[in-house]
Amino acid sequence: MDYLTIVSIVFGIIWGVFFLLLFHYVAFTVIGIFKKRRFPSTEEKKKYGIIISARNEEAVIGALIDSIHASRYPQEKLQVFVVAHNCTDKTAQIARERGATVYEYNNPNECTLGYAYKFLYGKINAEWGWQNYDGFLVMNADNVVPPDYISKMNDAFVATKGEQVITSYRNSSNFGSNYMSCLYGIFFISCCRYEMRGRTYCGCTTRISGTGYLFRSDMVKDGWPYVTITEDWEFTADRVADGVKIYYCDDAEFFDEQPTTMPIMWRQRLRWARGHMVVYFTRFKKLVKGLFTPVSKGGPKNKFSIYDMALSIMPLGVISTSLAILHLICIALSPLLGYSAAAVWASYGWGILAGFGGTYAAGVLMAALLVLLERRRIPKVGAGKMTAAVLLWPLFIALNIILDVIALFVRNLQWKAIPHKGVEAIHKKDGSQKVKREVIPAQEAQRDPE
């Protein structure tokens, strides 16, 4: 057996194992296309604290609080908490004027979202008591919730007996602003349709994604310990390791404002990639331990969810890039063993092009299918803009690989606020799937130099 044949077989096996380890991703995607878990309506209305962290969000904070007050949910069962975190504008004033309980926290050395939550939950525990709430619903300041959102989240919370974490459908309020916001919009609904729906339908855990999630109040009775640049991944990994499931409620839809420029997109996604890396280094061992600890010896029961989460926090971009480089090195050594360099590189090059071409085509098809499946929920976007976004979608996702590699070498990456210039209030009529979109005027938010 010659050298190149051996190389081909070895890397074929490696990539085959890699695919088999992740095959359940494909299975969950297919299931999510066709199935979703429905949570029955309930007359039982739990009491919730609405958690909002805001840094110079005077342009958007009012719209979120207004949409919460417009909810078809007993207002006496809701209390809005806002932490104005290192603000230099009127965020706190606007929130107070709309009836929110507001705390101001200024510490430039503690600028991540996690520090704001740590401060706020500490205040709630000390002054209000976590016991006075059944759960806490976390929203970003730029979000807007339709009138039925909290009711749908409550249905899911009650159906799971308040023992699990509930996340929701993340739509985009500025979906059609430009190509960048359109790509982000497709990204978040792909997470919902292709990632979360199938897992929840099968009774497996999914993950939270920064905002739009609800958890039982006793999870923060000892405070909030997650202060890295991606506190949502930390929270997710620890809940799964503890045996808690995170379920997705497809009927609970909220709207989120997306970045519209390349520099903001790069900064945000590099932060995600670095935070993802930090969670891998700090949580992977705990997950593996839980995976192999028998239930009879105190190990968690949700073994498959732990396995799934352990793979999800692995730096797959770094691993796949390392394998590709190693394969390339093996190919580069072949001329030293008497092979024709021209023939070898021609064969390898065509193979790479075929692989990239097939992957790109599959990505475009998946994006097009997603847009078709979610057409009733996607806000109106011009055909040309949507077509361009679908064609760019595989490149948008492939950027994760590059960012994963860069994140491996980045140190002291700081959390910075994402600019928000305004949101659109979402109103739904009973029994209607149509969305009426009204832009709420807002002054430009004042922001620290970045």
KOLNUZA-212186 format. One record per residue: x, y negated, z of N, C-alpha, C in turn. Coordinates in steps of 0.2 Angstrom, whole numbers, plus 5000, padded with zeros to 4 digits. Layout:
residues N
XYZXYZXYZ;...
END
This chain:
residues 450
500450065000500050005000500449945000;500349894995500849844995500649785000;501149735000501049685005500349645004;500249624998499649574997498949614999;498949684998498449724999498349725007;498849735010498849735018498649675020;498849615018498649555020497949545019;497649565013496949555011496549595016;496749655017496349705022496349675029;496949655031496949625038496549565039;496549515035496149455036495449475034;495349515030494649535028494249565035;494649605038494449635045494349575050;494849535050494749475055494149435054;494049415048493549375046492849405047;492849475045492249515046492049515054;492549525058492449525065492149455067;492449405065492249335066491549325065;491349355059490649345056490149385061;490349445062489949485066489849455073;490349425076490249395083489749335083;489649305077489249255076488549265072;488449335070487949355066487249335069;487249335076486549315079486349245077;486849195076486649135073486249135067;486449175063486049185057485349215058;485349265063484649295065484249235068;484449195072484049145076483849095071;484249085066484049035061483449055057;483449125055482949155051482249155055;482349175061481749175066481449105066;481949055067481648985068481348955062;481448985056481148965050480348985050;480249045053479549065053479149065059;479549065065479249075071479349015076;478949005081479048955086478648975092;478948965098478548975104478048915106;477448935107476948885109476748895116;476748835120476648835127475848815128;475548845132474748835132474648765136;474148735134473948665138473748685145;473948635149473748645156473448585159;473048595164472748535168473148515174;473648555175474048545181474548485179;474548435182475048375180475548375186;476148385184476748375189476948305189;477348295194477548225195478348225193;478448175189479148165186479448095187;480148105188480548045188480848035181;480747975177481047965171481647935172;482247965169482847945170483147915164;483347845165483647805159484247775161;484747785158485447755159485447705153;485647645154485647585149486347545150;486647535145487247485145487147435139;486947375141486847325136486247345131;485747365134485147395129484547345129;484647285130484047235130483647235124;483947255118483647265112483147315112;483247375116482847435115482447455121;482747435127482447465133481747455134;481447395132480747375133480347425129;480547435123480147485119480047555122;480547575125480547645128480047645134;480147595138479647595144478947585142;478847535137478147525135477847595132;478247635128477947695126477847745131;478247745137478047785142477447765146;477347705146476747675149476147695145;476247695139475647715134475547785133;475847825137475847895137475147915139;474847975136474248005139474348055144;474648025150474848065156474748015162;474448045167474348005173474947965175;474847895175475447855176475647855184;475147875188475347885195475847945196;475847985191476348045191476948035188;477147975186477747955183478047895186;478747895187479047845190479747835185;479747775183480347755178480947735182;481447765182482147745185482647725179;482847665180483347635175484047615179;484547645177485247615179485547575174;485647515176485947465171486647475172;487047505168487747525169488247475165;488547445169489047395167488747345162;488147325163487847275159488047205159;488047175154488147095154487547065150;487047095149486447065146485847065150;485247065148484647065151484247135152;484647185151484347255152483947265158;484347245164483947255170483347215171;483447155169482847105170482247135166;482347155159481847175155481547235158;481947285160481647345163481247325170;481447285174481047265180480347235178;480447195173479747155171479247205168;479547265166479047315164478847365169;479047355175478847395181479347455182;479947455179480347515181480747495188;480947555191481347545197482047545194;482447485195483047475192483647465197;484147495196484747495200485347475195;485747425197486347405193486947435196;487347455192488047485194488547465189;489047425192489547395188490247425191;490547465187491247495188491547505182;491947465179492247475172492747535172;492947565178493347625178492947685177;492247675178491847735178491347725172;491547735166491047705161490647765157;490847825159490447875155489747875158;489247905154488547915155488447955162;488948005163488848045169488948005175;489347955175489447915181488847875183;488547855177487847815178487347865182;487347925179486847975182487047995189;487648005190487848015197487647965202;487747895200487547845204486747845205;486447855200485647845200485347905204;485547965203485348025207485448015214;486047985216486247975223485747925226;485547875222485047825224484347855225;484147895221483547925221483547975227;484048015228484048055234484048025240;484347965241484447925247483747885248;483447855243482947805244482247835243;482247885239481547915237481447985239;482048025238482048095240481848135233;482248185232482148225226481548265227;481348285233480848325235480148295232;480148225231479548195229479348195222;479748235218479648245211479748315210;479348335205479348405202479948415198;480148365194480648365189480848295187;481448295183481748235181481748245173;481448195170481448195162482048135160;482548155156483048115155482948085147;482948025147482947995140483447945139;483647935133484147875131483747815130;484047755132483747695131483447675125;483747705119483547685113482947735110;482747775114482147825113481547795113;481047825109480347805110479947865110;479447875114479047935115478347925113;478047965109477347965107476947975113;476247965112475847965118475748035121;475848085117475748155120476448195122;476948155121477648185122477648215130;477548175135477648195141477148255143;476548255140476048305141476348375139;476548365133476848425130477448455134;477848415136478448435140478148465147;477648435150477348465156477048535154;476748545149476448605147476948655147;477548645144478148695144478448705151;478448645155478748655162478348695166;477648685166477148725170477148795167;477148805161477148875158477748915160;478348885161478948925164479048915171;478448895174478448895182478948845185;479148795181479548745183480248775185;480448835183481048865185481648855180;481448825174481848825168482048755166;482448745161482548675159482148675152;481848615150481548605144481848555140;481948565134482248515129481648505123;481748455119481248445114481448425107;481048405103481148395096481348325095;482048315093482348255092482248225085;481848185084481748145077482148085077;482148045072482547985071482047925070;482147875073481747815072481947775066;482547785065482847745059483147795054;482747845053482947905048483147875041;482747825039482947805032483247745031;483647715037483947655036484547655031;484947705031485447715026485647795026;486147805022486347875021486647905028;486947865032487247895038486647915043;486147865044485647885048485247945046;485147945039484848005036485148065037;485848065037486248125038486148145046;486148095050486048115057485348145058;484848115055484248135056484148215054;484448225048484448295046484848345051;485348315054485748355059485348375065;485048325068484648335074484048385073;483648375067483148425066483348485064;483948495061484248565060484448595066;484648565071484748595078484148615081;483548585080482948605082482648665079;482648655072482348715068482748775067;483448765066483848825065484148855071;484248815076484648835082484148845088;483748805090483348805096482748845095;482348835090481648875089481748945090;482248975086482349055086482549075093;482949045096483249065103482649065108;482249005108481649005113481149055111;481049065105480549115103480749185105;481349205105481649265107481749275115;481649215118481749215126482449205128;482849185123483549165125483649095126;484149075130484249005131484548965125;484348905125484648855120485048805124;485148745121485548695125485248625125;485448585129485148515129485648475124;485348425122485748385117485748305119;485948295125486048225127485448185130;484848195127484248165129483648205127;483048185130482448225129482448285132;482648295138482648355142482348345149;482048405152481748395158481948455162;482148445169482348495173482048485180;482048545184481748535190482148495195;481848465200482148415204482748435208;482648505211483148525215483848535212;483848535206484548545202485048485204;484748435206485148375208485148355216;484848405220484848395227485548375230;486048405227486748385229487048335225;486748305221487048255217487148275210;487448235206487548245199488348255198;488648305196489348315196489648305189;489248295184489548295177489748225175;490348215174490548145173491048145167;491148195163491548195157491148155151;491548155146491248125140490648155137;490548225139489948255136489648295142;489248255146488948285152488448335150;488148325144487548375142487848445141;488448455138488748525137488948555144;489148515149489348535155488748565159;488248525159487548535162487348605159;487348605153487048665149487448735151;488148725151488548785152488448805159;488348765164488348785171487648815172;487148785169486448815170486448885167;486748895162486748965159487149015163;487648985165488049035170487749045176;487249005178486949015185486249055183;486149075177485549115176484949075174;485049015173484448975172484348965164;483748975161483648965154483448895152;483648885146483448815143483048835137;482348815138481848825133481748765129;481548775122481448715118480648715116;480448655117479748635116479648605109;479448635104479448605097478848555097;478348555101477748515100477948445103;478448445108478648385111479148345107;478948295103479348255099479448185101;480148165101480248095103480748075097;480848005097481247975092481847935095;482347945091483047925093483347885088;483647825090484047785085484747815083;484847815077485547845075486047795072;486647815073487147765070487047755063;487347705060487247685053487847665050;488447675053489147655050489647715051;490047715047490547765047491047765053;491247705055491647705061491347725068;490647705068490247725074490147805074;490047825068489947905067490547935069;491147915067491747945068491947945076;491847885079491947885086491547925090;490947925089490447965092490548045092;490648065085490748135084491448165087;491948115087492648135090492548145097;492148105100491948105107491648175109;491148195105490848255105491248315105;491748305100492248365099492648375105;492948315107493348315113493048345119;492448315120492048345126491948415126;491748435120491648505119492248545120;492848525119493448555120493548555128;493448505131493448505138493048555142;492448555139491948605142492248675141;492548695135492848755134493348775139;493748725140494348735145494148745152;493548715154493348715161492748765162;492448785157491848835158491848905155;492348915151492348975147492449035152;492949025156493149075161492549095165;492149045168491549055172491049095168;490949085162490449115158490649185157;491349195155491549265154491449305160;491649275166491549315172490849335173;490349285172489649305173489449355168;489749355162489549405157489749475159;490349485163490549555164490449575172;490149525175489949545182489249575182;489249635185488549675185488049635189;487449645187486849615190486849645197;487049705198487049735205487549705210;488049675207488549635211488449565211;487849545209487649465210487749435203;487949465198487949435191487349415189;487349365184486649345181486349395176;485749385176485349435171485449415164;485449355162485449335155486149345152;486349405151486949425148487049395141;486549405137486549385130486649315129;486249275133486249205133486949175135;487249215140487949195142488449205137;488349265133488849275128488749225122;488149205121487949155116488249095117;488249075124488449005126489249005126;489549065128490249065128490549055121;490149085116490449075109490249005107;489748975109489548905107490048855109;490348865115490848815118491548825115;491648885112492248895109492448845103;493048825103493248775097493348815091;492748835088492748875082493148845076;493048775076493448745070494148755071;494448745077495148765078495348835076;494948875079495048955077495048965070;494548945066494548955059495048925055;495248865057495848825054496448865055;496548885061497148925063497248995059;496649025058496649085054496849065047;496549015044496648995037497348975036;497648945041498348925040498848985040;498649035045499049095046498949135039;498349135036498249175030498749145024;498749075024499049035019499849055020;500049055026500749075027500949145025;500549185026500649255023500649255016;500249215013500249215005500849185003;501049125006501649095004502349135005;502349185009502849235010502949285004;502349295000502349344995502849334990;503049274987503549274982504249294985;504349294991505049314994505049394993;504449424992504449494992504449524985;504549474980504549494973503949484969;503449454972502749434968502849374964;502549364959502549304955502149254959;502449194960502149144964501549114960;501649104953501149074949500549124950;500549184949500049234949499649234956;500149234961499849234968499449174969;499749114968499349054970498749044965;498749064959498249054955497649104958;497749164960497249204962496949174969;497449154973497249124980496849064979;497049024974496748954973496048964971;495949014966495249024964494849054969;495149094973494749124979494549074984;494949024985494748964990494248924986;494248914980493748874977493048904977;493148974976492449004976492149004983;492549014988492349014995492048944996;492448894995492148824996491548814992;491548834986490948824982490348854984;490448914986489848954989489548924996;490048905000489848875006489548815005;489748775001489448704999488748714996;488648764992487948774989487548804994;487748844999487348875004487148815009;487548765010487448705014486848665011;486948655005486448615001485748645001;485748705000485148745000484748745007;485248755012484948755019484648685021;485048625019484748565020484148545016;484048575010483448565006482848595009;483048655011482448695014482248665020;482748635024482548605031482048545029;482248505024481848445022481148465020;481148525017480448545014480048575020;480348605025480048635031479748575035;480148525036480048475041479748415037;479448415031479248355028478748315031;478248355035477748315038477948275044;478548295047478848265053479348205051;479648215045480248175043479948105041;480148055044479847985042480047975035;479647925032479647915025480347895023;480647925018481347915016481347915008;481647865005481647864997481947934995;481747954989481948014986482648014984;482947954982483647954980484047954986;483847924992484247924998484247995001;483648025001483648095004484048145000;483948144993484348184989485148174990;485348114991486048104992486248134999;485848125004485948155010486048225010;485548265007485548335006486248355003;486448324997487048334994487648324998;487648275003488248265007488248305014;487648335015487548375021488148425023;488348465018488848515019489548475022;489648425019490248385020490148355027;489648335029489448305036489548355041;489348415040489448475044490248495044;490548495038491248525038491648475042;491448415043491848365046492048385053;491548435056491648455063492348495063;492548535058493148565058493748525059;493748465055494248415056494248385063;493748365065493648335072493848385077;493648445077493948495082494648495082;494948495077495748495077496048435079;495748375077496048315080495848315088;495348335090495148325097495548375101;495948425098496348465102496948425104;497148365101497748335102497548265105;496948245106496748175108496748185116;497048125119497048125126496748055128;496448055134496147995137495647955132;495247995129494747975125494147945129;494047875128493547845132492847845129;492347845134491647845132491447765130;491147755125490947685123490247685121;489847635122489147635120489147635113;488547665111488347655103487947605102;488047555098487647495097486947515095;486447485098485747495095485447425094;485147415088484947345087484147345087;483847395087483047395088482747465086;482147475089481847535088481147525085;480847585083480247585080479747625085;479247585087478747625091478347675087;478247735090477847785087477147795090;476647795086476047805088475647855084;475347905088475047955084474247955086;473847965082473147975083472948045085;472448055089472248125090472148165084;472348225084472248265078472648245072;472948195072473348175065474048185066;474348205060475048225060475448165057;475048105055475348055052475648005057;476147975056476447935060476447855058;476147815062476147745061476747715064;477147675060477847655063477747575063;477847545069477847475070478547455072;478847415069479547385071479347335077;479647345083479647305088480247255088;480047185087480647145087481047135093;481647135092482147125098482747085096;482947045101483547005100484147055100;484647035096485247065096485547075103;485747145104486047155111486747125111;486947095117487647075118488047135120;488647145117489047205118489747185120;490047225124490747215125491147225119;491747195118492147205112492347285112;492347305106492547375105493147385100;
END
